[in-house]
Each structure stands twice: as structure tokens, then as C-alpha cells.
Amino acid sequence: MEPTPNIAQKGPYGLDLEAGTYWWCACGYSQKQPFCDGSHRGRGFTPVKLTLDAPKKVW
């Protein structure tokens, strides 16, 4: 059976982020949207790694 994602928000998250590494939620179950809080465990999803070398606005 295919894992079913949760729709956390029906639109993009626009964020001004500092340089660093972030883990973007791919399952939609995180309570720290749009970032991963580990809620994907056991659901068949893996968060997306985002590494920024400089501050940037991301969508």
C-alpha cells in the first residue's frame, strides 16, 4: 500500500532562511511545518534536505 501524505497547507511557505541545513517535511504530518519533526517515521516518507550557503528567501 502506498503511503498517504497529509496536506499541511494549500499553498507555498515563503520563508527568509539563514545559511544552514534544514529538513523540509515531505509527509505533511509535522507539527513544525514546513520543517520535519520526525512525524514521518513509520509512514514511508523521508524529509528533503535543504542546505543554504547564504541567507535566502525560499518557497
DSSP file (Angstrom, degrees, kcal/mol; ACC not computed):
  #  RESIDUE AA STRUCTURE BP1 BP2  ACC     N-H-->O    O-->H-N    N-H-->O    O-->H-N    TCO  KAPPA ALPHA  PHI   PSI    X-CA   Y-CA   Z-CA
    1    1 A M              0   0    0      0, 0.0     0, 0.0     0, 0.0     0, 0.0   0.000 360.0 360.0 360.0 135.8    0.0    0.0    0.0
    2    2 A E        -     0   0    0      1,-0.1     2,-0.1     0, 0.0    42,-0.0  -0.495 360.0-108.6 -73.4 139.9    1.3    3.5   -0.9
    3    3 A P        -     0   0    0      0, 0.0    -1,-0.1     0, 0.0    41,-0.1  -0.425  29.5-134.9 -67.1 146.4    1.9    5.9    2.0
    4    4 A T        -     0   0    0     39,-0.1     2,-0.1    -2,-0.1    23,-0.0  -0.911  14.8-145.0-108.0 118.3   -0.7    8.7    2.1
    5    5 A P        -     0   0    0      0, 0.0     2,-0.4     0, 0.0    23,-0.2  -0.401  12.7-126.7 -76.3 158.3    0.7   12.3    2.7
    6    6 A N        -     0   0    0     21,-3.2     2,-1.0    -2,-0.1    23,-0.0  -0.860  17.8-126.3-100.2 138.1   -1.2   14.9    4.7
    7    7 A I        +     0   0    0     -2,-0.4     3,-0.2     1,-0.2    21,-0.1  -0.769  29.7 179.5 -86.7 105.5   -1.8   18.3    3.1
    8    8 A A        -     0   0    0     -2,-1.0     2,-0.3     1,-0.3    -1,-0.2   0.829  68.0  -0.4 -77.3 -33.1   -0.4   20.6    5.7
    9    9 A Q        -     0   0    0      2,-0.1     2,-1.4     4,-0.0    -1,-0.3  -0.954  61.6-132.9-158.7 135.6   -1.2   23.8    3.8
   10   10 A K  S    S+     0   0    0     -2,-0.3    -3,-0.0    -3,-0.2     0, 0.0  -0.476  88.0  36.2 -91.3  64.9   -2.8   24.5    0.4
   11   11 A G  S    S-     0   0    0     -2,-1.4    -2,-0.1     2,-0.0     2,-0.0  -0.870  96.4 -68.4 166.3 165.6   -0.1   27.0   -0.7
   12   12 A P        -     0   0    0      0, 0.0     2,-0.6     0, 0.0    -2,-0.1  -0.320  36.3-127.4 -74.9 156.4    3.6   27.6   -0.5
   13   13 A Y        -     0   0    0     46,-0.5     2,-0.6    -4,-0.1    -4,-0.0  -0.922  21.3-157.9 -96.8 122.4    5.5   28.5    2.6
   14   14 A G        +     0   0    0     -2,-0.6     2,-0.4    45,-0.1    45,-0.2  -0.917  21.9 170.4-103.3 117.5    7.6   31.7    2.0
   15   15 A L  E     -A   58   0A   0     43,-2.6    43,-3.0    -2,-0.6     2,-0.8  -0.968  36.6-139.7-132.2 143.5   10.5   31.9    4.4
   16   16 A D  E     -A   57   0A   0     -2,-0.4     2,-0.3    41,-0.2    41,-0.2  -0.901  37.5-172.1 -96.2 108.0   13.6   34.0    4.9
   17   17 A L  E     -A   56   0A   0     39,-2.9    39,-2.5    -2,-0.8     2,-0.1  -0.783  19.1-132.1-108.6 147.2   16.2   31.5    6.0
   18   18 A E        -     0   0    0     -2,-0.3    34,-0.2    37,-0.2    36,-0.1  -0.411  48.4 -75.0 -81.4 165.8   19.7   31.9    7.2
   19   19 A A  S    S+     0   0    0     34,-0.2     2,-0.3    -2,-0.1    34,-0.2  -0.362  89.7  82.6 -59.2 142.5   22.6   29.8    5.9
   20   20 A G  E    S-B   52   0B   0     32,-1.9    32,-3.0    34,-0.1     2,-0.4  -0.932  79.8 -60.4 151.1-172.9   22.5   26.3    7.2
   21   21 A T  E     -B   51   0B   0     -2,-0.3     2,-0.3    30,-0.2    30,-0.2  -0.909  45.5-178.7-110.9 134.1   20.9   22.9    6.8
   22   22 A Y  E     -B   50   0B   0     28,-3.2    28,-3.1    -2,-0.4     2,-0.6  -0.931  22.3-140.1-129.4 151.2   17.2   22.4    7.0
   23   23 A W  E     -B   49   0B   0     -2,-0.3    13,-2.9    26,-0.2     2,-0.4  -0.952  20.4-150.7-116.5 112.2   14.9   19.3    6.7
   24   24 A W  E     -BC  48  35B   0     24,-3.3    24,-2.4    -2,-0.6    11,-0.3  -0.656  22.6-112.8 -85.4 131.1   11.7   20.0    4.8
   25   25 A C        +     0   0    0      9,-2.8    -1,-0.1    -2,-0.4    11,-0.0  -0.428  34.3 175.7 -65.6 130.1    8.7   17.9    5.7
   26   26 A A  S    S+     0   0    0     -2,-0.2    -1,-0.2     1,-0.0     9,-0.0   0.551  75.0  53.9-108.5 -14.5    7.6   15.6    2.9
   27   27 A C  S    S-     0   0    0    -22,-0.1   -21,-3.2    18,-0.1    -2,-0.1   0.751  93.6-133.4 -94.0 -25.7    4.8   13.7    4.8
   28   28 A G  S    S+     0   0    0    -23,-0.2     5,-0.1   -21,-0.1    -3,-0.0   0.444  80.8 100.8  87.8  -0.1    2.7   16.7    5.9
   29   29 A Y        +     0   0    0      3,-0.0   -22,-0.1     2,-0.0     4,-0.0   0.527  47.2 118.2 -95.8  -6.7    2.3   15.4    9.5
   30   30 A S    >   -     0   0    0      1,-0.1     3,-0.5     2,-0.1     6,-0.1  -0.299  56.5-150.1 -62.1 141.5    5.0   17.6   11.1
   31   31 A Q  T 3  S+     0   0    0      1,-0.2    -1,-0.1     3,-0.0     5,-0.1   0.434  96.3  60.7 -87.3  -1.4    3.8   20.0   13.8
   32   32 A K  T >  S-     0   0    0      3,-0.5     3,-2.3     2,-0.0    -1,-0.2  -0.148  98.3-146.0-114.4  35.2    6.7   22.3   12.9
   33   33 A Q  T <  S+     0   0    0     -3,-0.5     3,-0.1     1,-0.4    -9,-0.0  -0.099  75.1  20.8 -48.0 139.7    5.6   22.9    9.2
   34   34 A P  T 3  S+     0   0    0      0, 0.0    -9,-2.8     0, 0.0    -1,-0.4  -0.955 119.8  69.0 -90.4  13.0    7.3   23.3    6.9
   35   35 A F  B <  S-C   24   0B   0     -3,-2.3    -3,-0.5   -11,-0.3   -11,-0.3  -0.577  86.2-103.4 -94.7 155.4   10.2   21.6    8.7
   36   36 A C        +     0   0    0    -13,-2.9   -13,-0.1    -2,-0.2    -1,-0.1  -0.494  30.5 175.9 -74.9 138.7   10.5   18.0    9.7
   37   37 A D        -     0   0    0     -2,-0.2    -1,-0.1     0, 0.0    -2,-0.0   0.195  62.7 -94.7-122.1  11.8    9.8   17.0   13.4
   38   38 A G  S >  S+     0   0    0      1,-0.0     3,-1.6    -8,-0.0    -2,-0.1   0.454  87.3 128.4  91.4   1.4   10.2   13.2   12.8
   39   39 A S  T 3   +     0   0    0      1,-0.3    -3,-0.0     3,-0.0   -14,-0.0   0.659  60.6  73.0 -64.7 -15.0    6.5   12.5   12.4
   40   40 A H  T > > +     0   0    0      2,-0.1     3,-2.8     3,-0.1     5,-0.7   0.686  66.7 120.0 -72.7 -18.2    7.2   10.7    9.1
   41   41 A R  T < 5S+     0   0    0     -3,-1.6     5,-0.1     1,-0.3     0, 0.0  -0.239  85.2   8.6 -55.5 126.5    8.7    7.7   10.9
   42   42 A G  T 3 5S+     0   0    0      3,-0.1    -1,-0.3     1,-0.0    -2,-0.1   0.473 110.0  90.8  82.8   2.6    6.7    4.6   10.1
   43   43 A R  T < 5S-     0   0    0     -3,-2.8    -2,-0.2     2,-0.2   -39,-0.1   0.493  99.4-110.4-107.7  -6.9    4.8    6.4    7.4
   44   44 A G  T   5S+     0   0    0     -4,-0.5     2,-0.3     1,-0.3    -3,-0.1   0.702  77.4 117.3  87.6  19.5    7.0    5.7    4.4
   45   45 A F      < -     0   0    0     -5,-0.7    -1,-0.3     0, 0.0    -2,-0.2  -0.842  46.6-157.0-119.8 157.6    8.3    9.2    3.8
   46   46 A T        -     0   0    0     -2,-0.3    -5,-0.0    -3,-0.1     0, 0.0  -1.000  25.7-117.9-130.8 133.0   11.7   10.8    4.0
   47   47 A P        -     0   0    0      0, 0.0     2,-0.5     0, 0.0   -22,-0.2  -0.265  29.2-113.6 -67.2 159.6   12.3   14.6    4.6
   48   48 A V  E     -B   24   0B   0    -24,-2.4   -24,-3.3     2,-0.0     2,-0.4  -0.840  24.9-134.4 -98.5 124.9   14.0   16.7    2.0
   49   49 A K  E     -B   23   0B   0     -2,-0.5     2,-0.4   -26,-0.2   -26,-0.2  -0.641  21.6-173.1 -81.3 131.4   17.4   18.1    2.9
   50   50 A L  E     -B   22   0B   0    -28,-3.1   -28,-3.2    -2,-0.4     2,-0.5  -0.989   1.5-172.2-126.7 120.6   18.0   21.7    2.0
   51   51 A T  E     -B   21   0B   0     -2,-0.4     2,-0.4   -30,-0.2   -30,-0.2  -0.964   2.7-167.4-116.8 125.1   21.4   23.3    2.5
   52   52 A L  E     -B   20   0B   0    -32,-3.0   -32,-1.9    -2,-0.5     4,-0.1  -0.932  15.0-166.5-113.0 132.6   21.9   27.1    2.1
   53   53 A D  S    S+     0   0    0     -2,-0.4   -34,-0.2   -34,-0.2    -1,-0.1   0.629  80.9  16.1 -87.2 -16.4   25.3   28.7    1.8
   54   54 A A  S    S-     0   0    0    -36,-0.1   -34,-0.1   -34,-0.1    -1,-0.1  -0.958 101.7 -72.8-148.9 160.8   23.9   32.2    2.3
   55   55 A P        +     0   0    0      0, 0.0     2,-0.3     0, 0.0   -37,-0.2  -0.284  61.3 169.1 -56.4 144.3   20.7   33.7    3.6
   56   56 A K  E     -A   17   0A   0    -39,-2.5   -39,-2.9    -4,-0.1     2,-0.5  -0.991  40.7-117.9-159.7 147.7   17.9   33.3    1.1
   57   57 A K  E     -A   16   0A   0     -2,-0.3     2,-0.3   -41,-0.2   -41,-0.2  -0.811  41.1-171.2 -85.3 126.1   14.1   33.6    0.6
   58   58 A V  E      A   15   0A   0    -43,-3.0   -43,-2.6    -2,-0.5    -2,-0.0  -0.885 360.0 360.0-121.9 153.9   12.7   30.1   -0.2
   59   59 A W              0   0    0     -2,-0.3   -46,-0.5   -45,-0.2    -1,-0.1   0.298 360.0 360.0-123.9 360.0    9.3   28.9   -1.3
